[in-house]
Amino acid sequence: MKKVTQYLYVYAFLGILFLGFFMNLSNLSAAVNKAVTEYSYEGWSTIINIEYNDNIWNRYAFVEGNGLVHRVLGQNRMNGIVRLKNGKVVTVTEATDITVQAQSVIQFNQWLQEREVDFLYVQAPYEVCDVDNQLPKGIMDYSNDNAGRFITCISEAGVPYMDLHEMMHEEGMDHYDAFFKTDHHWKIETAFWAFTKIVEYTEEIGVSVPAEYVSMESYSREKTEAVILGSNGRKTGYLYSGLDDMTILTPAFDTSVRLIVEEENINREGSFEEAYLFYERLSGDSIYETAQYDIYLGQDYGLCSLICETAPSDQKILIIKDSYARPVVTFMGTVYAQADVIDMRYYDGNVYEYVEQTQPDMVIVMYNPYMLNTVGNFDFNKETE
């Protein structure tokens, strides 16, 4: 009976494919016509592909149909995404040489020491856990191995670091419960936990922050009504990945803050919610085109500044981060007078020069292991035009 059901699903999906082919003939014709009439021969294939995919008829019905067939057939790979034994969908990574990346951090730390600027490297955990291995048979992920070799390298050179992956397991946290099921990011509650660990570290080096500013009891919790289909789930459809919800954390204490993003002409001020949260990211025409994680700061920017007039600490922090850290730096924007935030994927400047110009009290680099795959994420002293 199970095999009959599987065949029925396959035939139904093939029927949808044939229907889609005929419904998209006009779309294909329009794409070809635009390429031929508006572009040179060399660019035809690229333009046809872009135009066709952007205007495909009922695109997400095909994604869902494909995902349903993959799930019914028990296939654990789809569109570059792997479905774990526990149902979470993830992106696996290959082994990478971390030598250049580690040397860049070591040199950066030495350079900052010479200028009496504190430094901390924070290794965020990855969505795949090596302690509780849920990978299907025959599929490998090297994210944790890459991170482990990187941490060993910088620690041997005396670089101050914090391994949140290791700390999670020391504290008995459920690794997979700390992450969204359909997204590569950790949950907002996990990001808040990471924020408290960073504040604890800064207190150890003499930066005092009152306990109420880092207590979950001082924050209000709001569960979103909208369902979430994360970045991994959008590649497979929710029939394959399932859906998530999200809890938004906001301070219950008074805040007067400001978010400045010059490249986007953003200058928002007011309370935490008014300046730092982009509630419009929770709504959209489709769950496939809405990234609710972006409620914190709106998106990733090359450079932005979070200024807090009500901060208990007068410290000025520079944070170099990826998207994992966006909620973390938002919470940090309530306890430090100023947090400048750089994302190397979008920043065209030289970080060494920026430090010289702005004179921060402390620099933090916070990356998840996936960032180790690209040397440019660690090119803090790159040449600029």
DRENDRENDO-209739 format. One record per residue (C-alpha): residue in three letters; y, x, z. Coordinates in Angstrom, 3 decimals, decimal comma, always signed. Layout:
<"ALA" <Y X Z>>
...
end
This chain:
<"MET" <+0,000 +0,000 +0,000>>
<"LYS" <+2,371 +2,857 +0,864>>
<"LYS" <+1,809 +4,467 -2,539>>
<"VAL" <+2,480 +1,144 -4,297>>
<"THR" <+5,767 +0,798 -2,410>>
<"GLN" <+6,765 +4,308 -3,398>>
<"TYR" <+6,084 +3,570 -7,059>>
<"LEU" <+8,160 +0,396 -6,851>>
<"TYR" <+11,120 +2,339 -5,443>>
<"VAL" <+10,811 +4,954 -8,194>>
<"TYR" <+10,649 +2,344 -10,958>>
<"ALA" <+13,606 +0,477 -9,473>>
<"PHE" <+15,656 +3,664 -9,397>>
<"LEU" <+14,694 +4,497 -12,979>>
<"GLY" <+15,895 +1,033 -13,930>>
<"ILE" <+19,238 +1,728 -12,248>>
<"LEU" <+19,484 +5,022 -14,147>>
<"PHE" <+18,952 +3,315 -17,501>>
<"LEU" <+21,495 +0,656 -16,584>>
<"GLY" <+23,962 +3,333 -15,567>>
<"PHE" <+23,428 +5,196 -18,826>>
<"PHE" <+24,432 +2,188 -20,911>>
<"MET" <+27,313 +1,233 -18,590>>
<"ASN" <+28,719 +4,765 -18,816>>
<"LEU" <+28,602 +5,137 -22,594>>
<"SER" <+32,261 +4,127 -22,886>>
<"ASN" <+33,134 +6,545 -20,073>>
<"LEU" <+31,360 +9,357 -21,899>>
<"SER" <+33,132 +8,460 -25,140>>
<"ALA" <+36,523 +8,526 -23,406>>
<"ALA" <+35,761 +11,901 -21,807>>
<"VAL" <+34,752 +13,413 -25,151>>
<"ASN" <+37,811 +11,958 -26,869>>
<"LYS" <+40,172 +13,417 -24,241>>
<"ALA" <+38,538 +16,850 -24,468>>
<"VAL" <+38,692 +16,945 -28,275>>
<"THR" <+42,245 +15,648 -28,618>>
<"GLU" <+43,940 +17,409 -25,698>>
<"TYR" <+42,091 +20,703 -25,134>>
<"SER" <+40,843 +23,725 -27,075>>
<"TYR" <+37,173 +24,063 -27,968>>
<"GLU" <+36,499 +26,540 -25,145>>
<"GLY" <+37,400 +23,964 -22,487>>
<"TRP" <+35,573 +20,964 -23,898>>
<"SER" <+32,439 +21,152 -21,756>>
<"THR" <+34,423 +21,559 -18,533>>
<"ILE" <+36,819 +18,689 -19,292>>
<"ILE" <+34,010 +16,364 -20,394>>
<"ASN" <+32,114 +17,088 -17,182>>
<"ILE" <+35,172 +16,525 -14,953>>
<"GLU" <+36,362 +13,366 -16,723>>
<"TYR" <+32,880 +11,845 -16,869>>
<"ASN" <+32,093 +12,510 -13,197>>
<"ASP" <+35,492 +11,317 -11,992>>
<"ASN" <+35,108 +7,976 -13,742>>
<"ILE" <+31,388 +7,346 -13,521>>
<"TRP" <+30,482 +3,689 -13,162>>
<"ASN" <+29,342 +2,713 -9,666>>
<"ARG" <+28,918 +6,355 -8,675>>
<"TYR" <+27,870 +5,775 -5,078>>
<"ALA" <+25,220 +3,223 -5,990>>
<"PHE" <+23,467 +6,052 -7,833>>
<"VAL" <+23,871 +8,380 -4,856>>
<"GLU" <+22,381 +5,760 -2,530>>
<"GLY" <+19,580 +4,925 -4,919>>
<"ASN" <+18,716 +8,580 -5,308>>
<"GLY" <+18,845 +9,071 -1,546>>
<"LEU" <+16,599 +6,079 -0,915>>
<"VAL" <+13,964 +7,352 -3,351>>
<"HIS" <+14,095 +10,832 -1,774>>
<"ARG" <+13,627 +9,337 +1,681>>
<"VAL" <+10,796 +6,993 +0,695>>
<"LEU" <+8,989 +9,867 -0,999>>
<"GLY" <+9,468 +12,010 +2,112>>
<"GLN" <+11,451 +14,691 +0,291>>
<"ASN" <+13,416 +16,926 +2,654>>
<"ARG" <+15,838 +18,411 +0,111>>
<"MET" <+18,536 +16,603 -1,861>>
<"ASN" <+21,675 +17,900 -3,584>>
<"GLY" <+21,644 +21,134 -1,591>>
<"ILE" <+21,157 +19,289 +1,725>>
<"VAL" <+18,104 +19,591 +3,991>>
<"ARG" <+16,836 +16,740 +6,167>>
<"LEU" <+15,510 +18,059 +9,471>>
<"LYS" <+12,463 +16,667 +11,275>>
<"ASN" <+14,794 +14,839 +13,680>>
<"GLY" <+16,694 +13,170 +10,805>>
<"LYS" <+19,882 +15,264 +10,871>>
<"VAL" <+21,048 +16,478 +7,458>>
<"VAL" <+22,258 +20,088 +7,241>>
<"THR" <+23,229 +22,913 +4,915>>
<"VAL" <+21,088 +26,027 +5,304>>
<"THR" <+22,468 +29,527 +4,756>>
<"GLU" <+21,059 +32,743 +3,344>>
<"ALA" <+20,927 +36,114 +5,060>>
<"THR" <+24,139 +38,073 +4,572>>
<"ASP" <+25,326 +41,611 +5,223>>
<"ILE" <+27,870 +41,364 +8,063>>
<"THR" <+28,939 +45,025 +8,109>>
<"VAL" <+32,365 +44,597 +6,492>>
<"GLN" <+33,142 +41,487 +8,517>>
<"ALA" <+32,233 +43,186 +11,803>>
<"GLN" <+34,241 +46,303 +10,981>>
<"SER" <+37,260 +44,152 +10,191>>
<"VAL" <+37,094 +42,490 +13,622>>
<"ILE" <+36,533 +45,836 +15,374>>
<"GLN" <+39,568 +47,372 +13,664>>
<"PHE" <+41,681 +44,301 +14,362>>
<"ASN" <+40,790 +44,431 +18,052>>
<"GLN" <+41,672 +48,146 +18,243>>
<"TRP" <+44,988 +47,526 +16,483>>
<"LEU" <+45,836 +44,710 +18,922>>
<"GLN" <+44,862 +46,841 +21,920>>
<"GLU" <+47,365 +49,466 +20,813>>
<"ARG" <+50,019 +46,758 +21,004>>
<"GLU" <+48,739 +45,390 +24,318>>
<"VAL" <+47,786 +42,044 +22,800>>
<"ASP" <+44,654 +40,408 +24,214>>
<"PHE" <+41,887 +39,542 +21,751>>
<"LEU" <+38,816 +37,307 +21,846>>
<"TYR" <+36,216 +36,559 +19,182>>
<"VAL" <+34,608 +33,147 +19,695>>
<"GLN" <+31,314 +32,527 +17,910>>
<"ALA" <+30,870 +28,785 +17,462>>
<"PRO" <+27,314 +27,445 +17,096>>
<"TYR" <+25,900 +26,299 +13,767>>
<"GLU" <+24,465 +22,880 +12,988>>
<"VAL" <+20,958 +24,378 +12,700>>
<"CYS" <+19,388 +25,478 +15,990>>
<"ASP" <+17,028 +28,467 +16,210>>
<"VAL" <+15,864 +27,552 +19,738>>
<"ASP" <+14,806 +24,013 +18,810>>
<"ASN" <+13,611 +24,600 +15,268>>
<"GLN" <+13,655 +21,299 +13,366>>
<"LEU" <+13,528 +22,785 +9,860>>
<"PRO" <+10,829 +21,425 +7,537>>
<"LYS" <+7,956 +23,764 +6,742>>
<"GLY" <+8,861 +26,449 +4,227>>
<"ILE" <+12,639 +26,150 +4,614>>
<"MET" <+14,566 +28,966 +6,263>>
<"ASP" <+18,076 +29,208 +7,665>>
<"TYR" <+19,689 +32,539 +8,558>>
<"SER" <+22,954 +31,331 +10,118>>
<"ASN" <+21,938 +32,206 +13,670>>
<"ASP" <+20,418 +35,519 +12,624>>
<"ASN" <+23,637 +36,440 +10,795>>
<"ALA" <+25,690 +35,502 +13,848>>
<"GLY" <+23,378 +37,385 +16,192>>
<"ARG" <+23,635 +40,617 +14,188>>
<"PHE" <+27,401 +40,203 +13,968>>
<"ILE" <+27,791 +39,688 +17,734>>
<"THR" <+25,587 +42,713 +18,431>>
<"CYS" <+27,724 +44,850 +16,152>>
<"ILE" <+31,109 +43,896 +17,627>>
<"SER" <+29,852 +43,917 +21,233>>
<"GLU" <+28,562 +47,467 +20,861>>
<"ALA" <+32,102 +48,395 +19,774>>
<"GLY" <+33,566 +46,829 +22,901>>
<"VAL" <+35,122 +43,764 +21,270>>
<"PRO" <+35,608 +40,898 +23,761>>
<"TYR" <+33,557 +37,941 +22,549>>
<"MET" <+32,226 +34,543 +23,558>>
<"ASP" <+28,946 +33,249 +22,118>>
<"LEU" <+29,103 +29,463 +22,451>>
<"HIS" <+25,659 +29,041 +20,887>>
<"GLU" <+24,129 +31,067 +23,714>>
<"MET" <+26,264 +29,343 +26,347>>
<"MET" <+25,186 +25,891 +25,135>>
<"HIS" <+21,561 +26,698 +25,790>>
<"GLU" <+22,279 +28,443 +29,090>>
<"GLU" <+23,879 +25,191 +30,254>>
<"GLY" <+20,975 +23,081 +29,012>>
<"MET" <+22,957 +21,239 +26,343>>
<"ASP" <+21,082 +19,364 +23,620>>
<"HIS" <+22,049 +21,318 +20,511>>
<"TYR" <+21,581 +18,498 +18,026>>
<"ASP" <+23,252 +15,921 +20,225>>
<"ALA" <+26,293 +18,216 +20,222>>
<"PHE" <+26,701 +17,733 +16,462>>
<"PHE" <+27,201 +14,783 +14,178>>
<"LYS" <+24,036 +13,669 +12,426>>
<"THR" <+25,595 +13,430 +8,950>>
<"ASP" <+28,329 +16,074 +9,225>>
<"HIS" <+28,297 +19,859 +9,640>>
<"HIS" <+30,899 +19,685 +12,426>>
<"TRP" <+30,280 +19,388 +16,132>>
<"LYS" <+31,286 +16,232 +17,978>>
<"ILE" <+34,744 +15,966 +19,533>>
<"GLU" <+33,193 +16,076 +23,018>>
<"THR" <+31,554 +19,408 +22,112>>
<"ALA" <+34,853 +20,741 +20,790>>
<"PHE" <+36,452 +19,778 +24,118>>
<"TRP" <+33,697 +21,659 +25,973>>
<"ALA" <+34,475 +24,735 +23,820>>
<"PHE" <+38,168 +24,351 +24,653>>
<"THR" <+37,388 +24,437 +28,390>>
<"LYS" <+35,338 +27,618 +27,959>>
<"ILE" <+38,202 +29,370 +26,179>>
<"VAL" <+40,645 +28,315 +28,895>>
<"GLU" <+38,218 +29,634 +31,539>>
<"TYR" <+38,228 +32,980 +29,732>>
<"THR" <+42,017 +33,145 +29,548>>
<"GLU" <+42,157 +32,456 +33,294>>
<"GLU" <+39,909 +35,460 +33,869>>
<"ILE" <+42,518 +37,665 +32,186>>
<"GLY" <+45,342 +36,216 +34,248>>
<"VAL" <+46,528 +33,088 +32,406>>
<"SER" <+46,440 +30,243 +34,910>>
<"VAL" <+45,976 +26,606 +33,789>>
<"PRO" <+45,713 +23,761 +36,347>>
<"ALA" <+42,239 +22,206 +36,462>>
<"GLU" <+43,431 +18,702 +35,553>>
<"TYR" <+44,461 +19,902 +32,086>>
<"VAL" <+40,900 +20,911 +31,213>>
<"SER" <+38,987 +18,102 +32,909>>
<"MET" <+37,309 +15,393 +30,844>>
<"GLU" <+38,395 +12,989 +33,578>>
<"SER" <+42,006 +13,616 +32,512>>
<"TYR" <+41,257 +12,359 +28,991>>
<"SER" <+40,851 +8,878 +27,603>>
<"ARG" <+37,836 +8,144 +25,414>>
<"GLU" <+38,057 +5,811 +22,430>>
<"LYS" <+35,022 +5,113 +20,294>>
<"THR" <+35,998 +4,475 +16,676>>
<"GLU" <+35,075 +1,141 +15,177>>
<"ALA" <+34,634 +2,707 +11,756>>
<"VAL" <+31,254 +4,153 +10,876>>
<"ILE" <+31,241 +7,727 +9,649>>
<"LEU" <+29,427 +9,310 +6,747>>
<"GLY" <+29,931 +13,040 +7,209>>
<"SER" <+30,272 +15,823 +4,644>>
<"ASN" <+26,515 +16,341 +4,355>>
<"GLY" <+25,801 +12,617 +4,253>>
<"ARG" <+28,283 +12,066 +1,433>>
<"LYS" <+26,102 +14,270 -0,776>>
<"THR" <+22,977 +12,224 -0,086>>
<"GLY" <+24,161 +8,718 +0,765>>
<"TYR" <+23,660 +6,939 +4,082>>
<"LEU" <+20,256 +5,528 +3,101>>
<"TYR" <+19,017 +9,115 +3,275>>
<"SER" <+21,165 +10,501 +6,103>>
<"GLY" <+22,061 +7,541 +8,314>>
<"LEU" <+25,540 +7,016 +9,785>>
<"ASP" <+27,586 +8,350 +12,713>>
<"ASP" <+30,310 +7,101 +14,991>>
<"MET" <+32,959 +9,198 +16,713>>
<"THR" <+34,692 +9,354 +20,083>>
<"ILE" <+38,383 +10,263 +20,076>>
<"LEU" <+39,675 +12,124 +23,131>>
<"THR" <+43,360 +11,921 +24,101>>
<"PRO" <+45,146 +13,173 +27,243>>
<"ALA" <+45,772 +10,614 +29,963>>
<"PHE" <+48,596 +12,840 +31,244>>
<"ASP" <+52,084 +12,916 +29,725>>
<"THR" <+52,611 +15,208 +26,738>>
<"SER" <+55,617 +16,211 +24,665>>
<"VAL" <+54,431 +18,179 +21,655>>
<"ARG" <+55,327 +19,120 +18,113>>
<"LEU" <+53,317 +19,944 +14,986>>
<"ILE" <+54,983 +22,075 +12,297>>
<"VAL" <+53,380 +22,758 +8,905>>
<"GLU" <+56,028 +24,217 +6,631>>
<"GLU" <+53,791 +24,335 +3,547>>
<"GLU" <+53,299 +20,558 +3,776>>
<"ASN" <+56,812 +19,698 +5,027>>
<"ILE" <+55,275 +18,296 +8,209>>
<"ASN" <+57,353 +18,166 +11,383>>
<"ARG" <+55,925 +15,625 +13,830>>
<"GLU" <+56,928 +15,349 +17,462>>
<"GLY" <+56,274 +13,072 +20,407>>
<"SER" <+53,148 +12,485 +22,444>>
<"PHE" <+49,743 +14,042 +21,691>>
<"GLU" <+48,792 +10,979 +19,661>>
<"GLU" <+52,095 +10,806 +17,782>>
<"ALA" <+52,254 +14,462 +16,762>>
<"TYR" <+48,687 +15,750 +16,618>>
<"LEU" <+46,581 +12,748 +15,585>>
<"PHE" <+46,464 +11,288 +12,066>>
<"TYR" <+45,006 +7,851 +12,666>>
<"GLU" <+45,255 +6,999 +8,974>>
<"ARG" <+42,280 +9,326 +8,417>>
<"LEU" <+40,068 +6,720 +10,116>>
<"SER" <+40,648 +4,196 +7,362>>
<"GLY" <+40,011 +4,379 +3,666>>
<"ASP" <+38,706 +2,500 +0,678>>
<"SER" <+35,214 +3,899 +1,136>>
<"ILE" <+33,122 +5,766 +3,704>>
<"TYR" <+32,378 +8,230 +0,894>>
<"GLU" <+36,034 +9,225 +0,624>>
<"THR" <+37,102 +9,161 +4,271>>
<"ALA" <+36,826 +12,226 +6,535>>
<"GLN" <+37,370 +10,826 +10,032>>
<"TYR" <+37,062 +14,306 +11,567>>
<"ASP" <+40,481 +14,932 +10,009>>
<"ILE" <+42,130 +12,691 +12,614>>
<"TYR" <+42,798 +15,919 +14,548>>
<"LEU" <+45,772 +17,617 +12,809>>
<"GLY" <+45,115 +15,819 +9,516>>
<"GLN" <+43,452 +18,661 +7,617>>
<"ASP" <+43,153 +22,444 +7,455>>
<"TYR" <+46,359 +24,349 +6,685>>
<"GLY" <+47,009 +27,970 +5,863>>
<"LEU" <+49,446 +28,114 +8,781>>
<"CYS" <+50,648 +25,606 +11,334>>
<"SER" <+52,230 +25,685 +14,790>>
<"LEU" <+51,561 +23,481 +17,813>>
<"ILE" <+54,415 +23,551 +20,322>>
<"CYS" <+54,104 +21,951 +23,751>>
<"GLU" <+57,134 +21,385 +25,969>>
<"THR" <+54,942 +20,083 +28,804>>
<"ALA" <+52,489 +22,995 +28,760>>
<"PRO" <+51,542 +24,454 +32,145>>
<"SER" <+51,322 +27,927 +30,567>>
<"ASP" <+54,134 +29,747 +28,790>>
<"GLN" <+51,655 +31,765 +26,723>>
<"LYS" <+51,934 +32,066 +22,964>>
<"ILE" <+48,524 +32,115 +21,266>>
<"LEU" <+47,517 +32,939 +17,694>>
<"ILE" <+44,253 +31,313 +16,620>>
<"ILE" <+42,445 +32,242 +13,396>>
<"LYS" <+39,926 +29,511 +12,728>>
<"ASP" <+37,827 +27,302 +10,471>>
<"SER" <+37,540 +23,504 +10,473>>
<"TYR" <+35,203 +23,519 +13,507>>
<"ALA" <+38,102 +24,673 +15,655>>
<"ARG" <+40,611 +22,037 +14,598>>
<"PRO" <+40,003 +19,702 +17,593>>
<"VAL" <+39,752 +22,767 +19,844>>
<"VAL" <+43,199 +24,065 +18,894>>
<"THR" <+44,583 +20,534 +19,229>>
<"PHE" <+43,484 +20,483 +22,868>>
<"MET" <+44,841 +24,007 +23,310>>
<"GLY" <+48,144 +22,622 +22,071>>
<"THR" <+48,473 +20,802 +25,413>>
<"VAL" <+48,125 +23,785 +27,738>>
<"TYR" <+49,882 +26,692 +25,987>>
<"ALA" <+53,565 +26,724 +25,095>>
<"GLN" <+52,819 +27,591 +21,477>>
<"ALA" <+49,643 +27,884 +19,433>>
<"ASP" <+50,042 +29,279 +15,922>>
<"VAL" <+46,998 +28,542 +13,785>>
<"ILE" <+45,871 +30,406 +10,667>>
<"ASP" <+43,035 +29,461 +8,333>>
<"MET" <+42,158 +32,465 +6,169>>
<"ARG" <+40,699 +30,225 +3,456>>
<"TYR" <+44,208 +28,959 +2,706>>
<"TYR" <+46,514 +31,629 +4,146>>
<"ASP" <+48,140 +33,959 +1,621>>
<"GLY" <+49,842 +36,229 +4,157>>
<"ASN" <+48,872 +39,353 +6,080>>
<"VAL" <+47,783 +38,599 +9,663>>
<"TYR" <+48,781 +42,068 +10,916>>
<"GLU" <+52,304 +41,475 +9,653>>
<"TYR" <+52,351 +37,987 +11,167>>
<"VAL" <+51,417 +39,406 +14,577>>
<"GLU" <+54,175 +41,995 +14,315>>
<"GLN" <+56,691 +39,268 +13,472>>
<"THR" <+55,681 +36,655 +16,050>>
<"GLN" <+54,437 +38,797 +18,976>>
<"PRO" <+51,719 +36,521 +20,418>>
<"ASP" <+50,347 +37,121 +23,914>>
<"MET" <+46,779 +36,650 +22,716>>
<"VAL" <+44,841 +36,405 +19,436>>
<"ILE" <+41,629 +34,396 +19,129>>
<"VAL" <+39,315 +34,357 +16,123>>
<"MET" <+36,984 +31,358 +16,271>>
<"TYR" <+34,420 +30,968 +13,489>>
<"ASN" <+31,146 +29,177 +12,940>>
<"PRO" <+28,377 +31,353 +11,398>>
<"TYR" <+28,902 +29,978 +7,884>>
<"MET" <+32,236 +31,834 +7,735>>
<"LEU" <+30,329 +35,133 +7,866>>
<"ASN" <+29,159 +34,511 +4,299>>
<"THR" <+32,624 +35,267 +2,870>>
<"VAL" <+34,262 +38,648 +3,453>>
<"GLY" <+37,694 +37,194 +2,662>>
<"ASN" <+37,596 +35,154 +5,873>>
<"PHE" <+37,898 +38,473 +7,732>>
<"ASP" <+40,487 +40,149 +5,512>>
<"PHE" <+43,183 +40,115 +8,172>>
<"ASN" <+45,055 +43,089 +6,684>>
<"LYS" <+44,931 +42,018 +3,035>>
<"GLU" <+47,530 +43,150 +0,540>>
<"THR" <+50,108 +40,525 -0,349>>
<"GLU" <+52,462 +40,284 -3,268>>
end
